[in-house]
Amino acid sequence: MSREWDALWAPWRGAGLEHLALACDEEGVCADVVIGVEGDLRFRIRYELSCDPAWRVREVSVALLAIEGTSVRLLNDGEGH
């Protein structure tokens, strides 16, 4: 059975917005978050987390959306590597 949630939140001070799309099913958990403003600097960063059904992180991807090719992807094999 698949379940999905969406949440939006803003910082206590200043401008900004974060959006979380969270999906859980028998395969595991996926979280997709986009961030927006820091001080006078506007930016868009997307980070995605993939977890196994026990919520152990298997993959993390972070990308600066305004500049193509600015990203990092980290993988975990479940054995600590």
Backbone as numpy.savetxt, mean C-alpha at the origin, in Angstrom:
# Nx Ny Nz CAx CAy CAz Cx Cy Cz
-14.18 -17.21 0.62 -15.01 -16.02 0.62 -14.13 -14.78 0.62
-14.33 -13.92 -0.33 -13.55 -12.68 -0.45 -14.24 -11.53 0.27
-13.45 -10.73 0.97 -13.97 -9.54 1.64 -13.12 -8.35 1.23
-13.76 -7.20 1.05 -13.05 -5.99 0.64 -13.50 -4.82 1.50
-12.54 -3.93 1.81 -12.81 -2.72 2.57 -12.10 -1.55 1.92
-12.66 -0.36 2.06 -12.03 0.89 1.63 -12.05 1.85 2.81
-10.96 2.60 2.97 -10.89 3.61 4.02 -10.13 4.82 3.48
-10.56 6.01 3.87 -9.88 7.26 3.55 -9.59 7.97 4.85
-8.42 8.62 4.93 -8.12 9.42 6.10 -7.19 10.56 5.74
-7.20 11.59 6.58 -6.38 12.79 6.38 -5.50 12.99 7.62
-4.38 13.70 7.48 -3.51 13.95 8.63 -4.18 14.88 9.64
-3.70 14.85 10.88 -4.21 15.75 11.92 -3.99 17.20 11.56
-2.82 17.49 10.97 -2.48 18.87 10.59 -2.12 18.93 9.12
-2.47 20.02 8.49 -2.09 20.23 7.09 -2.98 19.46 6.12
-2.64 19.60 4.87 -3.40 18.94 3.81 -2.87 17.53 3.58
-3.67 16.72 2.98 -3.24 15.36 2.65 -4.41 14.41 2.65
-4.21 13.25 2.10 -5.25 12.24 2.05 -4.59 10.90 1.78
-5.06 9.86 2.43 -4.60 8.51 2.15 -5.82 7.65 1.86
-5.68 6.74 0.92 -6.77 5.82 0.57 -6.24 4.40 0.67
-6.95 3.56 1.41 -6.60 2.15 1.56 -7.69 1.30 0.94
-7.30 0.40 0.06 -8.19 -0.64 -0.46 -7.62 -1.96 0.04
-8.38 -2.66 0.88 -7.92 -3.89 1.50 -8.80 -5.04 1.04
-8.20 -6.12 0.57 -8.94 -7.29 0.11 -8.37 -8.54 0.78
-9.25 -9.38 1.31 -8.84 -10.63 1.96 -9.63 -11.78 1.35
-8.92 -12.87 1.04 -9.58 -14.09 0.59 -8.73 -15.28 1.04
-9.06 -16.48 0.57 -8.32 -17.67 1.00 -6.86 -17.66 0.52
-6.54 -16.85 -0.49 -5.18 -16.73 -1.00 -4.32 -15.84 -0.10
-4.94 -14.90 0.62 -4.19 -13.99 1.48 -4.82 -12.62 1.53
-3.96 -11.61 1.73 -4.40 -10.24 1.95 -3.66 -9.32 1.00
-4.36 -8.33 0.42 -3.74 -7.32 -0.42 -4.15 -5.95 0.08
-3.19 -5.06 0.24 -3.48 -3.68 0.63 -2.86 -2.77 -0.40
-3.61 -1.77 -0.84 -3.18 -0.81 -1.85 -3.45 0.57 -1.29
-2.40 1.39 -1.11 -2.55 2.70 -0.49 -1.93 3.77 -1.38
-2.62 4.91 -1.50 -2.11 6.07 -2.24 -2.07 7.25 -1.28
-0.96 8.01 -1.29 -0.75 9.15 -0.41 -0.62 10.41 -1.25
-0.95 11.61 -0.67 -1.01 12.81 -1.47 -0.18 14.03 -1.21
-0.11 14.64 -0.02 0.50 15.96 0.16 1.35 15.97 1.43
2.50 16.65 1.36 3.35 16.87 2.52 3.82 18.32 2.48
3.32 19.15 3.39 3.65 20.57 3.38 3.19 21.20 2.08
4.08 21.90 1.40 3.76 22.51 0.10 4.03 21.56 -1.07
4.58 20.40 -0.78 4.95 19.44 -1.82 3.79 18.48 -2.08
3.31 18.48 -3.32 2.27 17.54 -3.72 2.95 16.35 -4.39
2.55 15.16 -4.02 3.13 13.96 -4.58 2.10 12.84 -4.55
2.38 11.80 -5.30 1.55 10.60 -5.27 2.46 9.40 -5.13
2.27 8.69 -4.05 3.01 7.46 -3.81 2.00 6.34 -3.66
2.29 5.23 -4.27 1.43 4.06 -4.11 2.28 2.96 -3.48
1.75 2.36 -2.44 2.41 1.17 -1.92 1.40 0.05 -1.80
1.87 -1.13 -2.16 1.03 -2.31 -2.16 1.69 -3.38 -1.31
0.92 -4.02 -0.47 1.39 -5.10 0.38 0.60 -6.36 0.05
1.29 -7.48 -0.08 0.63 -8.77 -0.26 1.06 -9.66 0.88
0.09 -10.25 1.56 0.35 -11.12 2.70 -0.25 -12.49 2.44
0.27 -13.52 3.11 -0.34 -14.83 3.03 -1.54 -14.87 3.99
-2.29 -15.98 4.04 -3.47 -16.03 4.89 -3.19 -15.79 6.38
-1.95 -15.98 6.83 -1.58 -15.73 8.23 -1.10 -14.30 8.44
-1.28 -13.42 7.45 -0.89 -12.01 7.48 0.63 -11.81 7.50
1.41 -12.77 7.03 2.86 -12.58 6.89 3.11 -11.91 5.55
3.88 -10.84 5.56 4.13 -10.07 4.33 4.96 -10.90 3.37
4.48 -11.01 2.13 5.18 -11.74 1.07 5.77 -10.81 0.03
5.13 -9.65 -0.18 5.61 -8.71 -1.19 5.21 -7.29 -0.81
6.15 -6.35 -1.04 5.90 -4.92 -0.86 6.39 -4.20 -2.11
5.55 -3.35 -2.67 5.93 -2.52 -3.82 5.63 -1.07 -3.47
6.60 -0.18 -3.76 6.42 1.25 -3.53 6.80 1.97 -4.82
5.94 2.91 -5.26 6.21 3.63 -6.50 5.85 5.10 -6.34
6.71 5.98 -6.82 6.44 7.41 -6.92 5.75 7.59 -8.26
4.46 7.92 -8.26 3.66 7.90 -9.48 3.96 9.03 -10.45
4.54 10.14 -9.98 4.82 11.27 -10.87 6.05 11.04 -11.74
6.92 10.12 -11.35 8.16 9.89 -12.10 8.22 8.42 -12.50
8.07 8.13 -13.77 8.08 6.76 -14.26 9.40 6.07 -13.92
9.32 4.83 -13.51 10.50 4.04 -13.20 11.04 4.25 -11.81
10.38 5.08 -11.00 10.83 5.30 -9.63 10.03 4.38 -8.72
10.55 3.17 -8.52 9.83 2.20 -7.70 10.80 1.18 -7.10
10.30 0.47 -6.11 11.06 -0.62 -5.50 10.08 -1.74 -5.18
10.55 -2.98 -5.32 9.71 -4.15 -5.04 10.53 -5.12 -4.19
10.00 -5.51 -3.04 10.67 -6.43 -2.13 9.83 -7.69 -2.01
10.49 -8.84 -2.07 9.80 -10.14 -2.00 10.31 -10.93 -0.80
9.45 -11.78 -0.24 9.79 -12.66 0.86 9.37 -14.06 0.47
10.23 -15.04 0.68 9.90 -16.42 0.29 9.20 -17.20 1.40
8.92 -16.56 2.55 8.29 -17.24 3.66 9.27 -17.96 4.56
10.53 -17.96 4.17 11.59 -18.60 4.95 12.55 -17.57 5.54
12.16 -16.30 5.52 13.00 -15.25 6.08 13.98 -14.64 5.08
13.82 -14.94 3.80 14.71 -14.41 2.75 13.95 -13.46 1.87
